[in-house]
Amino acid sequence: MTQRIYLCVSVALIACVVVSGCHFHGLPQEPYPYDDQLYGAILPSQSEIDSYPKAISPRAFDPPAGPNLLLGASGPPDSAMLSNTPPIGQQGPCSACTSQGSPGSCISWSFAYGMGSYTVNLAQGWGLNDPAHLISPAFLYEYVLNLQNETCPTGTEAIHYLDYLAQNGAVTFATAPYIANCTDLNEINLNDPPDPTFKIGSWVYIKPTDRTLIKEHLAAGYAVAFAGHLYEGFGDLVGNDVYYGSGPFEVNHNTGNLVGHGMLLIGYDDSRGDPSKGLGAYRIQNSFGTSWGDDGYLWMSYDTFEKSILATYSAEPLSAPQPALADLAPSEPSAPHARLTRAFQWTKSETDGTTRVYLVLRHQFDAPVEIRTIALTDPSGATARHRYHVWHNSGYTHVSRTDGFQFLPGTYQVVIHVELPDGTETDYTTDVNVSAAPSSSLPPKAFVSGIFGGNGQPARVR
């Protein structure tokens, strides 16, 4: 069951992506009144998080994945900052939202308009100063509310936006401008066809406390969207000092639930902050207006982020067709063509002295599919199977182990069970050769119970 944790803070606290410069019609920039309450984000339960596809380091790929050359083979640099992020947008106060203060569309701003527009632009390269190149937060907010059988004003869940972008693309800001009013939002035409050029390739979950992995994604050029709690007084921040949150979290005075709020990471700096409180901070884009924070931005200390944030995500752009290492043969003739483009092992030293070994598959489908399960049968005949529930065009999956062994090199059978948009289910099957882990002193071993699937859960062996 989804744990409903609603955003309940000053009317300022609705997320969107901000960057100085452009202001579009329908995005009011006046300061928020800080005397009201509102709903915003619905945060996932731990059981839902356990089922999400998990990220691995962009360093696993050779060359490292991502558009930014700052990420080298040794790890992230001391600082990194994304460029060409979406223009300032602001959800704005809502006179028709009664005590809610604003519509509650923070996740649509941070995940769709923010990370979605940025990720699509990585593939399209058209720049983000034109509303026709930006994803409409209005359309997707109303779409997800309808999916959740709820109405404005209330919060929404992040993965609905990510799956929609992977499956459909998006309606643009030019087609569906944003107006901070539930009456106007409820009149959004949900029959407007999405533009498929706005599809993302796939999305992954990153543990908020995995500082290195978050930094690696930012240094590689990926945006990272997140949702979590807020400390009291967050809506009143002004200035460019690093924010060290403390005290109680904001609470919805109507329900007693902790707040949920979404924003976007656009960079980090290990040297930023007060040495006595801990150096290092993330650069965050928010939507509280340019009178909040540092012209709408914030530096948040790593420690504060890790104490208050529950869910962090990144997305891959839709990739151009890649050469096939092995074609994936579908059991349903009408299913889209698919291929494995890479299959390899990669090792990573952990802070506890162990070595994690990943067996990584990179795959590509000519049309979006909903991956349900992936089964890998190793050369010994042992099978590991793990479950997903994620829309996917191009990206990766993996299994990993920390038992002191690498996976058996040799021929693996791969079976990817998917559902197509029309509800048809099909199995994609292929055999692929996997080499030994490079430069690894770990001996090979067959699948054993307790290895982890790409969703972070122990892979089942039959």
C-alpha positions as CSV (number, residue, x, y, z in Angstrom):
1,M,0.0,0.0,0.0
2,T,1.2,3.5,-0.7
3,Q,2.0,5.5,2.3
4,R,0.3,8.9,1.9
5,I,2.5,11.6,3.3
6,Y,1.2,14.9,2.2
7,L,3.1,18.2,1.8
8,C,1.9,20.5,4.5
9,V,3.9,23.7,4.6
10,S,3.7,27.3,3.7
11,V,2.1,28.1,0.4
12,A,5.6,28.6,-0.9
13,L,6.4,24.9,-0.6
14,I,5.6,23.5,-4.1
15,A,8.4,22.2,-6.2
16,C,9.4,23.2,-9.7
17,V,12.6,23.7,-11.4
18,V,14.2,27.1,-11.5
19,V,17.0,28.7,-13.3
20,S,17.5,32.4,-13.8
21,G,16.4,34.1,-17.0
22,C,13.1,33.1,-18.6
23,H,9.6,33.5,-17.3
24,F,6.7,32.1,-19.2
25,H,3.1,33.2,-19.3
26,G,1.1,31.5,-16.6
27,L,4.0,31.2,-14.1
28,P,3.4,33.9,-11.5
29,Q,6.6,35.1,-9.8
30,E,5.1,37.0,-6.9
31,P,6.2,36.0,-3.4
32,Y,4.1,33.4,-1.6
33,P,2.2,34.2,1.6
34,Y,3.7,32.0,4.3
35,D,0.6,31.6,6.4
36,D,-1.3,28.7,4.7
37,Q,-1.1,25.0,4.4
38,L,-1.1,22.8,1.3
39,Y,-0.8,19.2,0.0
40,G,2.0,18.4,-2.4
41,A,3.8,15.0,-2.8
42,I,2.8,11.5,-1.9
43,L,5.9,9.6,-0.8
44,P,6.5,5.9,-1.6
45,S,6.4,3.2,1.0
46,Q,9.5,1.2,1.6
47,S,7.9,-1.9,0.0
48,E,7.4,0.2,-3.2
49,I,11.0,1.5,-3.1
50,D,12.2,-2.1,-2.8
51,S,10.5,-2.9,-6.1
52,Y,12.0,0.0,-8.1
53,P,14.8,-0.5,-10.6
54,K,18.1,0.5,-8.9
55,A,20.8,2.7,-10.3
56,I,24.4,1.6,-10.7
57,S,27.4,3.9,-11.2
58,P,27.8,5.5,-14.7
59,R,31.4,4.4,-14.3
60,A,30.3,0.8,-14.9
61,F,30.1,1.6,-18.6
62,D,33.1,2.0,-20.8
63,P,33.3,4.9,-21.6
64,P,31.3,6.1,-18.6
65,A,27.7,6.7,-19.4
66,G,26.3,10.3,-19.5
67,P,27.0,13.4,-21.5
68,N,29.4,15.0,-19.1
69,L,33.1,14.3,-19.2
70,L,33.6,15.3,-15.6
71,L,33.1,11.8,-14.5
72,G,36.2,9.8,-14.9
73,A,37.2,6.2,-14.1
74,S,38.2,7.0,-10.6
75,G,34.9,8.6,-9.5
76,P,33.2,12.0,-9.2
77,P,35.2,15.2,-9.0
78,D,34.9,17.6,-6.0
79,S,32.2,19.6,-7.6
80,A,29.9,19.6,-10.6
81,M,27.0,21.7,-11.9
82,L,24.5,20.9,-14.7
83,S,23.9,23.5,-17.4
84,N,21.0,24.1,-19.7
85,T,18.4,23.3,-17.1
86,P,14.7,24.4,-17.6
87,P,13.8,28.1,-17.0
88,I,12.3,29.3,-13.7
89,G,8.8,28.1,-13.2
90,Q,6.6,28.5,-10.1
91,Q,3.5,26.7,-9.2
92,G,2.2,29.8,-7.5
93,P,-0.6,30.5,-4.9
94,C,-4.0,29.4,-5.8
95,S,-7.0,31.5,-4.8
96,A,-9.4,28.7,-5.7
97,C,-7.7,26.0,-3.6
98,T,-9.2,27.1,-0.3
99,S,-7.0,26.1,2.6
100,Q,-4.5,24.2,0.4
101,G,-2.8,27.4,-0.8
102,S,-1.7,25.9,-4.1
103,P,-2.7,23.0,-6.4
104,G,-0.1,20.6,-5.0
105,S,1.7,19.9,-8.2
106,C,5.2,19.8,-6.9
107,I,6.1,16.4,-8.3
108,S,4.9,17.3,-11.8
109,W,7.2,20.4,-11.6
110,S,10.3,18.6,-10.4
111,F,10.0,15.2,-12.1
112,A,8.2,16.1,-15.4
113,Y,8.9,19.7,-16.2
114,G,12.3,19.6,-14.5
115,M,14.1,16.3,-14.8
116,G,11.9,15.2,-17.8
117,S,12.6,18.3,-19.9
118,Y,16.3,18.2,-19.0
119,T,16.6,14.5,-19.9
120,V,14.8,14.8,-23.2
121,N,17.0,17.8,-24.1
122,L,20.1,15.6,-23.6
123,A,18.9,13.5,-26.6
124,Q,17.3,16.4,-28.6
125,G,19.9,19.1,-28.0
126,W,17.4,21.9,-28.8
127,G,17.8,24.0,-25.7
128,L,15.1,24.8,-23.1
129,N,14.2,28.5,-23.7
130,D,11.2,27.6,-25.8
131,P,7.9,26.4,-24.2
132,A,7.6,24.0,-27.1
133,H,10.7,22.2,-25.8
134,L,9.4,21.9,-22.2
135,I,7.1,19.4,-20.7
136,S,3.8,20.7,-19.4
137,P,3.5,20.3,-15.6
138,A,-0.2,21.2,-15.9
139,F,-1.2,18.3,-18.2
140,L,0.8,15.6,-16.3
141,Y,-0.4,16.8,-12.9
142,E,-4.0,16.4,-14.0
143,Y,-3.3,13.2,-15.8
144,V,-1.8,11.6,-12.7
145,L,-4.5,12.9,-10.4
146,N,-7.0,11.2,-12.7
147,L,-4.9,8.0,-12.6
148,Q,-5.0,8.2,-8.8
149,N,-8.7,8.9,-8.8
150,E,-8.1,12.2,-7.0
151,T,-8.7,15.8,-7.8
152,C,-6.8,19.1,-7.4
153,P,-5.6,20.1,-4.9
154,T,-3.7,17.1,-3.6
155,G,-0.4,15.3,-3.9
156,T,0.9,12.8,-6.5
157,E,3.4,10.0,-6.8
158,A,6.6,10.4,-8.7
159,I,6.8,7.1,-10.6
160,H,3.5,7.8,-12.4
161,Y,5.3,10.7,-14.2
162,L,8.4,8.7,-14.9
163,D,6.4,5.8,-16.4
164,Y,4.2,8.1,-18.4
165,L,7.3,9.8,-19.9
166,A,8.8,6.5,-20.8
167,Q,5.6,5.1,-22.3
168,N,4.2,8.1,-24.1
169,G,6.4,11.2,-24.2
170,A,4.6,14.4,-23.1
171,V,2.3,17.3,-23.9
172,T,4.4,20.5,-24.2
173,F,4.2,23.7,-22.2
174,A,3.2,25.5,-25.4
175,T,0.2,23.2,-25.8
176,A,-0.9,23.1,-22.1
177,P,0.4,26.2,-20.2
178,Y,0.3,26.1,-16.4
179,I,-2.1,28.2,-14.4
180,A,-1.9,28.0,-10.6
181,N,-5.6,27.4,-10.1
182,C,-7.5,24.2,-9.6
183,T,-10.5,25.4,-11.6
184,D,-8.3,26.0,-14.6
185,L,-6.2,22.9,-14.1
186,N,-9.3,20.7,-14.0
187,E,-10.2,22.0,-17.5
188,I,-6.9,20.7,-19.0
189,N,-7.7,18.6,-22.0
190,L,-6.4,15.1,-21.2
191,N,-7.2,14.0,-24.7
192,D,-4.3,16.1,-26.1
193,P,-1.9,13.6,-27.7
194,P,1.5,13.4,-26.2
195,D,4.5,14.2,-28.4
196,P,6.6,10.9,-28.6
197,T,9.9,12.9,-29.1
198,F,9.6,13.7,-25.3
199,K,10.0,10.0,-24.3
200,I,12.7,9.2,-21.8
201,G,14.6,5.9,-22.2
202,S,14.2,4.6,-18.6
203,W,14.5,5.6,-15.0
204,V,16.2,4.3,-11.9
205,Y,16.1,4.8,-8.1
206,I,19.1,6.0,-6.1
207,K,19.3,5.5,-2.3
208,P,19.3,9.1,-0.9
209,T,22.2,8.2,1.5
210,D,24.3,6.9,-1.4
211,R,26.2,10.2,-1.7
212,T,28.8,8.9,-4.1
213,L,26.3,7.5,-6.5
214,I,24.2,10.7,-6.5
215,K,27.3,12.7,-7.2
216,E,28.4,10.3,-10.0
217,H,25.1,10.8,-11.8
218,L,25.3,14.6,-11.5
219,A,29.0,14.6,-12.6
220,A,28.0,12.4,-15.5
221,G,25.4,15.0,-16.6
222,Y,22.2,13.4,-15.3
223,A,19.6,15.4,-13.3
224,V,18.4,13.8,-10.1
225,A,14.9,14.5,-8.8
226,F,13.9,13.7,-5.2
227,A,11.1,13.8,-2.6
228,G,11.2,13.8,1.2
229,H,10.4,15.7,4.3
230,L,11.1,19.3,5.2
231,Y,12.3,20.9,8.5
232,E,10.1,23.6,10.0
233,G,11.0,27.0,8.6
234,F,12.2,25.7,5.3
235,G,9.8,28.1,3.5
236,D,11.4,31.1,5.0
237,L,14.9,30.6,3.8
238,V,16.7,33.6,2.2
239,G,20.3,33.9,1.1
240,N,23.0,31.6,-0.3
241,D,24.3,30.1,3.0
242,V,24.4,26.3,3.1
243,Y,21.2,25.0,4.7
244,Y,21.7,22.8,7.8
245,G,18.3,21.5,8.7
246,S,17.4,20.7,12.3
247,G,14.5,20.4,14.6
248,P,11.1,18.8,13.9
249,F,9.8,18.2,10.4
250,E,6.9,20.1,9.0
251,V,3.5,18.5,9.9
252,N,0.2,18.9,8.1
253,H,-1.9,20.5,10.9
254,N,-5.1,19.1,9.3
255,T,-3.9,15.4,9.2
256,G,-0.9,15.2,11.4
257,N,1.2,13.6,8.7
258,L,4.7,14.7,7.9
259,V,5.2,16.8,4.8
260,G,6.2,15.4,1.4
261,H,8.0,17.7,-1.1
262,G,9.9,17.3,-4.4
263,M,12.7,19.3,-5.8
264,L,15.6,18.8,-8.3
265,L,19.4,18.3,-7.8
266,I,21.4,20.2,-10.3
267,G,24.9,20.0,-8.8
268,Y,27.1,19.7,-5.7
269,D,30.3,21.1,-4.1
270,D,32.3,19.2,-1.5
271,S,34.0,22.4,-0.2
272,R,30.8,24.3,0.3
273,G,29.6,25.1,3.9
274,D,30.8,25.5,7.5
275,P,33.6,23.1,8.5
276,S,32.3,22.9,12.0
277,K,28.9,21.6,10.7
278,G,30.2,19.5,7.9
279,L,31.5,20.5,4.4
280,G,29.7,19.5,1.2
281,A,26.3,20.5,-0.2
282,Y,23.9,19.8,-3.1
283,R,22.7,22.6,-5.3
284,I,18.9,22.4,-5.6
285,Q,16.3,24.1,-7.8
286,N,13.0,24.9,-6.2
287,S,9.8,26.7,-6.9
288,F,9.2,29.0,-4.1
289,G,9.8,32.0,-6.3
290,T,12.9,34.1,-6.8
291,S,12.4,35.9,-3.4
292,W,13.1,32.6,-1.7
293,G,16.6,31.1,-1.0
294,D,19.3,32.3,-3.3
295,D,17.2,33.7,-6.2
296,G,15.1,30.5,-6.0
297,Y,18.0,28.1,-5.5
298,L,19.4,26.4,-2.4
299,W,22.6,24.8,-1.1
300,M,21.6,21.9,1.2
301,S,24.2,20.1,3.2
302,Y,24.8,16.4,2.4
303,D,23.9,15.5,5.9
304,T,20.6,17.4,5.9
305,F,19.6,15.8,2.6
306,E,20.4,12.3,3.9
307,K,18.4,12.8,7.1
308,S,15.2,14.2,5.4
309,I,14.9,12.8,1.8
310,L,13.3,9.4,1.2
311,A,13.4,8.8,-2.5
312,T,15.8,9.9,-5.2
313,Y,15.6,9.2,-9.0
314,S,17.5,9.7,-12.2
315,A,16.4,9.2,-15.8
316,E,18.2,8.2,-19.0
317,P,17.5,9.9,-22.3
318,L,16.0,7.8,-25.1
319,S,19.0,6.5,-27.0
320,A,19.4,6.1,-30.8
321,P,19.4,2.6,-32.1
322,Q,22.5,0.7,-31.1
323,P,24.2,-2.3,-32.7
324,A,22.9,-5.6,-31.4
325,L,25.1,-7.8,-29.3
326,A,22.2,-10.3,-29.4
327,D,18.7,-9.9,-30.8
328,L,15.9,-10.5,-28.3
329,A,13.3,-12.8,-29.9
330,P,9.7,-12.1,-28.8
331,S,7.1,-14.9,-28.3
332,E,4.4,-12.6,-29.7
333,P,5.1,-11.8,-33.4
334,S,3.5,-8.3,-33.1
335,A,5.9,-7.3,-30.3
336,P,8.4,-4.5,-31.1
337,H,11.9,-5.5,-32.1
338,A,14.4,-5.6,-29.2
339,R,18.1,-6.3,-28.7
340,L,20.8,-6.6,-26.0
341,T,23.5,-4.1,-26.8
342,R,25.9,-5.1,-23.9
343,A,26.4,-7.8,-21.4
344,F,29.3,-7.6,-18.9
345,Q,30.6,-7.9,-15.4
346,W,31.8,-4.9,-13.3
347,T,33.3,-4.8,-9.9
348,K,33.2,-2.1,-7.3
349,S,34.9,-1.9,-3.9
350,E,32.6,-1.1,-1.0
351,T,33.4,0.9,2.1
352,D,33.1,-2.2,4.3
353,G,35.9,-3.9,2.5
354,T,33.8,-6.2,0.3
355,T,33.7,-6.1,-3.4
356,R,30.3,-5.9,-5.2
357,V,30.1,-7.6,-8.6
358,Y,27.5,-6.6,-11.1
359,L,26.3,-8.6,-14.1
360,V,24.8,-5.8,-16.3
361,L,22.6,-6.1,-19.3
362,R,21.9,-3.1,-21.5
363,H,18.9,-3.5,-23.7
364,Q,16.8,-1.5,-26.2
365,F,13.3,-1.8,-27.5
366,D,11.9,-0.2,-30.6
367,A,8.7,0.8,-28.8
368,P,8.0,1.1,-25.0
369,V,7.3,-2.0,-23.0
370,E,6.5,-2.6,-19.3
371,I,9.1,-4.9,-17.9
372,R,7.6,-7.4,-15.5
373,T,10.4,-10.0,-14.8
374,I,13.9,-10.8,-16.0
375,A,15.3,-14.3,-15.6
376,L,19.0,-15.1,-16.1
377,T,20.1,-18.7,-16.4
378,D,23.9,-19.1,-15.9
379,P,26.2,-21.7,-17.5
380,S,25.6,-24.1,-14.6
381,G,21.8,-24.1,-15.2
382,A,20.9,-22.0,-12.1
383,T,18.4,-19.2,-12.6
384,A,18.0,-15.9,-10.9
385,R,14.7,-14.1,-11.4
386,H,13.7,-10.7,-10.2
387,R,10.5,-8.6,-10.6
388,Y,10.1,-5.1,-12.1
389,H,7.0,-3.0,-12.8
390,V,8.5,-0.3,-15.0
391,W,8.1,1.2,-18.5
392,H,11.2,1.0,-20.5
393,N,12.6,1.9,-23.9
394,S,16.4,1.8,-23.5
395,G,18.5,1.3,-20.4
396,Y,19.9,-1.4,-18.2
397,T,19.1,-4.1,-15.6
398,H,21.5,-6.0,-13.4
399,V,22.1,-8.5,-10.7
400,S,24.9,-8.2,-8.1
401,R,26.7,-10.2,-5.4
402,T,29.0,-9.5,-2.4
403,D,29.7,-13.1,-1.4
404,G,33.3,-13.0,-2.6
405,F,32.7,-14.5,-6.0
406,Q,32.1,-13.2,-9.5
407,F,29.5,-14.7,-11.8
408,L,30.3,-17.7,-13.9
409,P,31.7,-16.5,-17.3
410,G,30.0,-18.2,-20.3
411,T,26.7,-18.3,-22.1
412,Y,23.6,-17.0,-20.3
413,Q,20.0,-17.4,-21.3
414,V,18.0,-14.2,-20.9
415,V,14.2,-14.1,-20.6
416,I,12.5,-10.7,-20.3
417,H,8.8,-10.9,-19.6
418,V,7.0,-7.7,-20.6
419,E,3.5,-6.3,-21.2
420,L,2.9,-4.2,-24.3
421,P,0.7,-1.1,-24.3
422,D,-2.3,-3.1,-25.6
423,G,-2.1,-5.5,-22.6
424,T,-0.4,-8.3,-24.6
425,E,2.3,-10.2,-22.7
426,T,5.3,-11.6,-24.3
427,D,8.7,-13.1,-23.5
428,Y,11.9,-11.9,-25.1
429,T,14.5,-14.6,-25.2
430,T,18.2,-14.7,-26.2
431,D,21.5,-16.3,-25.3
432,V,24.5,-14.1,-24.7
433,N,28.1,-14.6,-23.7
434,V,29.3,-12.9,-20.5
435,S,33.1,-12.6,-20.0
436,A,34.8,-12.8,-16.6
437,A,35.0,-9.6,-14.6
438,P,38.0,-7.7,-15.8
439,S,41.0,-7.3,-13.5
440,S,39.2,-9.2,-10.8
441,S,40.8,-11.6,-8.3
442,L,37.4,-13.0,-7.3
443,P,36.8,-16.6,-8.3
444,P,33.7,-17.4,-10.4
445,K,30.7,-19.2,-8.9
446,A,27.2,-20.1,-10.0
447,F,24.1,-18.2,-8.9
448,V,23.4,-18.7,-5.2
449,S,20.5,-17.6,-3.0
450,G,20.9,-14.1,-1.6
451,I,22.4,-12.3,-4.6
452,F,20.6,-9.1,-5.4
453,G,18.5,-8.3,-8.4
454,G,18.4,-5.0,-10.2
455,N,15.5,-3.9,-7.9
456,G,17.7,-4.4,-4.8
457,Q,15.8,-7.4,-3.6
458,P,17.3,-10.9,-3.3
459,A,17.1,-12.7,-6.6
460,R,15.0,-15.9,-6.4
461,V,16.8,-19.0,-7.6
462,R,15.1,-22.1,-8.9
